[in-house]
Amino acid sequence: MFSGSIPALVTPFRDERFDEAAFRRFVDWQIAGGSNALVPCGTTGESATLDNDEHHKVIKVCVEQAAGRVPVIAGCGSNDTRTALWHMNVARDLGADAALLVAPYYNRPSQDGLIRHFSFLAENCDLPIVLYNVPGRTVTDILPATVIGLGKRFPERIVSIKDASGDLSRVVTHRIGLGPNFNQLSGDDPLALAGYALGQSGCISVTANVAPKLCAEFHAAAAAGDFETARTLNERLYPLHRALFADASPSPTKYALSKLHDWLRPDTRLPIAPCSDAAKRAVDAAMEAAGIG
């Protein structure tokens, strides 16, 4: 369903406001670079610091600018089930192709709570769901048995997972439990190459924000089974994968983009601070190693 290089888009700001003009240019640049789908309002898009009107505006602009050229997977997650459903319904009405739903954060629900949360959303909105498991941020871990149970109960609705648990064995467990047609995506750029060998079909990526063409080439090679080319490209990209987390994300990514485009500012919203000098040096070196900038 979803495959290849899928950037979790940054949200550009200017003077504390969503920079719509820059975002439209950014969407066009991503598609021209070969990105296979787009994710607005994910973690990298600073969704936690967008108010609801901004959240919906970012999705609206992304769908409008993509204009059907690539799928749009709208970030709709919340630690409040009713708010997540609201985001899903708005995203559906705006024309998004799917909803990315992170495990509820801070509340720390049980596995039963997760099943009830995602079941309620699947039962009350017909937008396809991409589960998002990132226990390093949410503390809550969507365990494989929960994923498999949800996928079996809602095969037409819960269609995919972005897994950022770091446990690649889960790809195999999900595949055995739900079959090869259940769409699995990496949520961690450095593990994407290994993920292809195990059955993932792409990555919802931070690095693709900065290097869309290289990331698209890497994913195309890996998907085609050309692992020699994929390894070579992965080694070019690997320092960038690491450097973009040399400071709190997405400040290094926005710094890198500001080097590439004079129309894209490095501004983040508190509590994300501007990129540190040490992180800037790491990003500069990684961009040079990748041959971009």
N, C-alpha and C positions, 0 to 999 in steps of 0.2 A: 504493500500500500504506500508506504513512504520509504525512500531509500536515498543513499548517496550523501552528499554534503548539505547539511541543513543548519544554517547559522541561527543561533539564538541571538537575535538582533539586539544591539545596544539601542537605547532610546536617546537620541541627541537632545541636549538642552542648550538654551541660549537665554541668558538673563533670567535663569530659574524657571523658564517655561519650555514646554515641548517645542522643539524646532521642527515644525512640520516640513518646511521646504527642504531642510537637510535630510530628513528621514525619507522623503520621496526620492531624492537623488541617491540616497544610500540603497534603497530597495532596487532601483534600476541598476546600480553598479553591481549589486549582488547577483541579480539575474543575468546580467551581461557576463559576469565572471563564471557562470556555470552552476550556481547554487541550485539544488534540486527541489527545495521547499524553503519556507521562511517561518520562523517562530518569533512573533512579537510578544512582548509582555512576559517573557520568561525571567529567570533570575538575573541573567546578564542584561536584560532590559530594565533592571531596577524596578520591577513591578511592585516591590514592597513600599516604594516611596512615591508611587503614582496614586493620585486620588482616583475615584471611580470614573469621573468624567474623562480624565486623561487616559486612563486604562482603555476605555472604550474608544476614545479618539485614536489612539495608537493603532488598535486593531482595525478600525475603519479605514484609516489612511493606508495601512499595509495592504488590505484587501483591494482597495481602489487602485493603488499603484501597481500591485502585482497583476491585476486585471486578467486573472485566469492563466497567466503564463506559467506559474508554479503554484502548488498547494500552499495554503496558509494554515498553520497549526497555531491557534491562538492560546496563549497562556491564560488559563481561567481558574487556576487553583486558589484556594483559600483555606484557612483553618476554621472557617465557618461554612458549613454545608450549604446553607441557604444563599450565602454570597457567591459561592462557587456556581450554584445553579443559575443565579442571576447573570453572572459573567458568561456562562455557556449559552443561555438564551439570547443574550445580546450578540455574542459572537456568531451564533447561527444566523440570526436575522441580518447581520452585517455581511454574511457570505463566506465566513471562515469554513474551511474544509474539515477541521477537527479541533478538539480542545485538548490542550496539555494540562493535566491535573496532577499537581504535586500532592504528596501525602500531607495531610494537615499537620502543620508545624506548631510547636509550643504546647498544644493540648496533650500530645503524646497518647493518642488513642491506642487501644488494644487492637489485635488483629480483627476481633469481632467488630470493633468500632470502625475500622477501615473498610471491612466488608459492607457494613451498613451505609457508610458514607458514599462509597463508590456505587453501590447498588441503587441508592436513592437518586443519584445523579443520572445513572444509566436508565432508570425507570421514568424519569421526568423530563428528559431532553433527548432528542433524537440525533444530536451531534456525535459523531464518532469520538471515542475517548482514547487518548494516549496517556497511560499511567506514567507518572514520573517519580521514580524512587531515588532519593538522594539523602540517605540517612545522616550523612555528615553535616547537612544543614538543618534537616527537619527533626533529627533525633529518632523519629519513627521510621521503622524499616518495613516496607511492604514485602513480607516473606514470600518465597516461591509458592507455597501452598495456597496463599491468599490470591496471588496473581492467577494461578491455575484455576482456582475455584471461581473467580470472577470471570475469567475468560470463557469457561465452560457454561456459566450461567447466562452470560450476555455476549454470545459470539458475534452478533451483528453490531454491537455497540462498543464493547471494550476490545479494541482491535490491535493495540500496540502497547509497547512499554519503552520508555527511555530509562535505562538503568545506569545509575551512577553510584552503585554500591561498591564498585571495585572488585566484586566477586564474579569472575568470568564463568565459574562453574554454573552459575544461575542461567546462563544462556542455554546450556545443555538441558538443565532441569526444566526450564520453560518449554523448550522444544519437544522434549519427551512428553510433557504433560498436555501441551496444546497443539502440537503438530507444527510442521514447517510453515504453515500459512499464517501463524500468529506473528505479527510484525515486531521485530526486536531491533532497537536502536541503542547504540552506545551513548552514554552521557558523559564520556570522558575521552577527550581527544587522544591521549597517549595510549589508550587501550583499544582504539578502533581497529587497528590492523589485526590484532589477535581476535577481536570480536568477529571479524569476517570469517575467519577459519572455523569458528564455532557455530555460526548461523545468524549473526546479526547482519542487517542489510544497510547500515549507514550510521551516521552520528549526528546528533543535535549538538552542534559544535560552537565553542567560543572562538577558536582560531580562525574559522571560516569568515568571521567578521573582518579580519585583517588580511587574509590571504585566500579569497574565494576561489581564484583560478587554480592555485596550487592544491587546495583542499579538494576541489572538484576533480582534478586530475588524479590525485591520490585515490579517491573513492572509486572512480571509474576503473582504475587499474586493479584495485582490490576486488571489486565486484566481478571483474572479468577473470579473476584467478591469476592475473599477472603479478605474482607476488615479488618478483625481482624488481619490477618498476615501482610497485607500491612500497617496498622497503626503502628504495632509494629516495623516494619522495617523503616518506615518513621521517627519514633521518634528516632531511632538509628542514622539515617542519617541527621536529621534536624540540629544539631549543625554544621555539616560539610557544609551543604548547606549555612549556614550563614557565617561561618568562611572563606570560599573561596572567599568571597567578603569583608573581613576585610581590604583589601588594593586593589589597582587597579588591576583588573583581567587582565591577569592570573597569576600575581606574587605569590599569595598564593597557587594556584593550582600547579605551578611549584615547589614551595618550598616543598609542600606535596609529590609530586612525587619524588623529590630528596631524601626524607627520605625513600621512599619505594625501590628505584632502584639506585644503585651506577653508573649505566650507563646513567642516565638521569639528566642532570644538571638543576639548577634553573634559568638559564640565561634568561633574557627578553631583548627586544630592547627598547631603548628610543623612546617615552617619558615614557614608563612603567618602573618605578624604581624597584630595588630589594625589596623584601618583608620586611616590617618593623618588628622590634622586637616584637611589640605589636601584629601584625597580626600572626607572627610565633607562639606566645604563644596561640593565639586563635585556630590556626590550630592544634597545638600539642594536646590541650585539646579535640578538636572535633574528632581527629583521635583516641584518647584513648577511647572516649565515643562510637565511632562506632566499636571499637575492631579491628582496622587495624593499621598496622605499627609495 
